[in-house]
Amino acid sequence: MSKKSVAYKGSSNYIVADELRNAVNIAIALQKPLLIKGEPGTGKTMLAQSIADSLDMDLIIWNIKSTTKAQEGLYVYDTVQRLYDSQFGEANVSDIKQYIKLGKLGESFLADEQVVLLIDEIDKADLEFPNDLLWELDQMSFYIPETKETIKAKKRPIVIITSNAEKELPDAFLRRCIFHYIAFPDPEGMEQIVKVHHPSLDKRLMEQAMETFYTLRNVPNIQKKPSTSELIDWLQALVVGGINPNRIKQEMPFLGVLLKKNEDLDTLLNQLHGKAQNRGGQQVNNLNRYYR
């Protein structure tokens, strides 16, 4: 193993906690996939880019959808194109290899240099998807029966797998992974993250926005809590909108950047209305004016 493969320390645009950095380096040392769970917006996907940047490697991303099959990550045999060529084309259709297209896993295996492979949001696929990859991730190889060819990794990729915990993953798959849960940042950690994206942000604006942000996250029964990425966007909106920091807590401008569901906005307004009954309803009136 090359020295650079165990030297992940974070990158200039990604704040990494000690526990997460250690998990990455342990996974690399043990040559096992690193399974990352956490709320949406906690930087799971960005971690793979940070690792690639830090170790000067290419990043290959396999975005998983509900319809994705494990086979697609290995290779696809384009039988339709071969049939078309046999009827109308001039290509030599007996050469099946030209109709084989490698998937993202296959690409990472045949890369001349070690790469970072991100299998993003694996829990979106069906329950059999992780099990269907057990052999390939263990052995770092797969067989193509159409060409009687075995594809074996030239350099074992660093595999990062993310999950939003929408469904449980099989035990057999979990046993083969190093696991780390990215907890949602506390205010101190969040401030460090914000400064990476907004290094010149007005201190008063940051304080008021952060206080409002964590207040919203703690509102009971919110279905989709605002995430780190949404806070970053909201701060940008406040700056672009020229919002006075003293207005943020009372008026919560551009709230639609943080709350993406009508139900959550109603929940917030109902809670504020209840609190305002004994102290005047200015904040509720402000919100109603903006969002009703």
N, C-alpha and C positions, 0 to 999 in steps of 0.2 A: 504494500500500500504506500502510495506517495505521501510525503510529509504534509503537503498542502491539504490532503483529504481529512486531516484530523485537527485543522487549525481554525475551525469556524469560531469567530468571535463577535458576530453581528456585522452590520454594515452601516454606512453613513446615514441611510434613510430608514433604518429599522432598529428600534430599541428592543434588545433581547434580554430577558431576565436570565439570571444565572442558571436556574433550574432548566429552562428551555435550551440554553446553549449546551449544557451538559448532556441533555437528552439527545440533541443532534449529534454530538461527538461520540456518544456511546453507540448510537445506531450506526454511525459510520464505521466505528472500530469493530463492532460485532457483525457488520455487513447484513443488517436486518432493516426492513422497512420501518420508518418512523410514522406512527399513526398519531395524528394531531386532531384533537377534538376541542370544541369551544363554541361559544355563541357566534352567530354570523357577525362579521365585522371586527373580529378580534385579531386579525392579521395572520390567519392560518395560511392563506394562499400566498400572501406577501413573504412569508417565511421562506418558501422555496426559492423565490427570486433573490432574497437576501443571501441564502446559502450559495446560490450560483454566482452572485456578484462577489461574495467574500472569497470564494475558492477559485474564482476565474474559470468557471465552467459554463457550458451552454445549458439552458433550461428547456426541457421538453415537457409540454403540458398536455395531459389527457383529461379533458373536461367530461365528466360523467353525467349522463342524463338518465331519465327513467327508462328509456328504451335502449340504452347502451348494453351491448353484450360483450363478454370478456374476449371473444374471438376477434372483435374489431380492433382490440389493442395489439393483437399479434399480427394478423395479416387479413387481407380481403382478396378473394379470388373473383375477378370480374368476369363471370361467365356470360353476362349479357354482351359485353364488348367482344368477347371471343366469338360468340354466335354471330354477331353483326359482321365481324371481319370475315368469318367463314362464308358468309352469303354475299357481301358487297365489297369487302376490302381486299387489299393486296398483301396484307401481312401474312407471315408464316404462322398459322394458328397452331401448328404442332409444337411450337415453342411456348409452353404454358407459362414459363417463368415471366414473360413480359406482361402477363395478366395478373400477376401477384403484386399487390401493393402492401407494403409493411404498415402496420399501425404504429401508434406511439411507443408501445413497449418494444416492438421490433426495431424501431428506429434507434431507441436508446441502447439496444443490444449491439447494433452494428456500428455505432459511433466509434470513430478511431480513438477519441479521447473520452475519459470518464465524464459523464454528464449527470445533471440532476433531473430526475423524472418526477413530476408532480402528477399524482392521480387525485384529481380534485373532486371532492364531494362524493365519495364512494357510496355513501348511504342513500343516494338518489336511485341507484340501480336496484334490481330485484335481489332477493335474499341469496340466490345462488351465485350471483356475480363474484363475490369475494372468494368463495370456494373454488370457482372455476379458474382462479389465478394462483392457487396454492403451489402447484408444481412449478409453474413458470417463475414465480418469485423465489422459490427455494433453489431451483437448479439453474436459474438464469439461462434457460434455453427452451426451445419449443420445436416441434416437428411439423413440416409442411408436407402432407401426404401427396398433394398434387404434383410436387416436384421431387419428392423423396429427399428432401433437404432438411437438415437440422440447423436452426439458427441459434447460435450460442453467443453470449455476451463477450465482446472483445475486452471490454473493461466494465466491471460490475457497476451499474449506475447507483447513485445515491437516491433512494426511493422515499419520497415524502407523500403520505396519504392523508387527506383531510376528510373530516366528517362533521356534520352539524348535529349528529346524534338523532336524526329523524327516525332511524330504526336501529335496532341492535345488530351488531355484526357477529358472524358465527365464531364460536369458541376456537375452532381449529385455525381460523384466520388470525384471531387475536393472539394466539400462542406464538405466532411467527413474527409478531411486531414488537417494537419498543413503543410504549404508549406515553403520551403526555397530554395533559389537559391545560389549555391556555385559559387561566382565570381572567375575568374581566378586570381591567386595570383599576386600581384605586386612584383617588384624585392626584396623588403625588406622581404615580406612574403615568397617568394620563397627561399630566402637564409636560412630562418629558417627551411624550409622543407628539403632543401638539406643537412643541417648540421645534421639532424636526420639520414639520410641515409649514409652520407659521413662525419663523424665528424672530420676526419683528413685530409681533402682535402686541397691541396695547395691553398693559398689565391689568388695568381696571376692566377692560372688555373681557379678557380671559377669565378673570375671577368671577364676574357676573354670569358669563356664559356657562362656565363649568358648574357653578352652583345650581343654575337652572337646569342644566343637563342631568345632573345626578338626582335632582328633585323629580324630574320627569321619569327617570328610570325606576324610582321608588314608589311611583303612584300605583296603588293596588289595582290588579286586574288589567293592566296594560298588556295587550296581546303581543305586540311587537315593540320591545324596548329599543330605544334609539341606540345605535352602535357607535363604535369609535369612528368608523369611516363617515358616519352621518354627522358626528360632532365636527369633524374636520371640514366637511362641506358647509355646515351651519356657520362656523366661524368665518369662512370665506364669504358667505352671503352677508353676514353682519358687517364685515369690512367693506364689501362692495356697496352695500346699501347705506353706508355712512351712519349706522345706528349709534346713537348715544348710549354708552354703557349703562347709564342710569335708567334707561327705558327697558332694558332686557328682561329683568325679573317681572315687571308689571305687565308688559305688553307681549312678551315672547314673540317677537317678530319672526316672520319666515318659519313658523312652526311646522309647516308642511315639509320642510327639509328633514325634520326629526321624526315626526309622527306620520306614518304612511297609511293609516287606516282610519276611516270615519268613526269606527267604534272606539278607538283609542282617544280621539279628540273629544268625543261625547263623554267618555269616562273622565277625562281631565276636567272638562267644563263642569260636570256634575259634582266632582269632588271640590273644585274651587267654589262653586255656588254654595255648597254646604258650609264651607269655612267662612264664606263672606257674609253669611246671614247676620252675624253678630258684630261685624266690623265694617260694613259697607261693601258694595259690590263693584268697586272700580276695576279690579283686575278682570273679573268676569265680563264686565261691560267692554273692556278693551279687547278681550279675546273674541267676544261675540261680534264686535265691529269688524275685526279683521277676517274672521273665519266663518261668518254666517251671512 
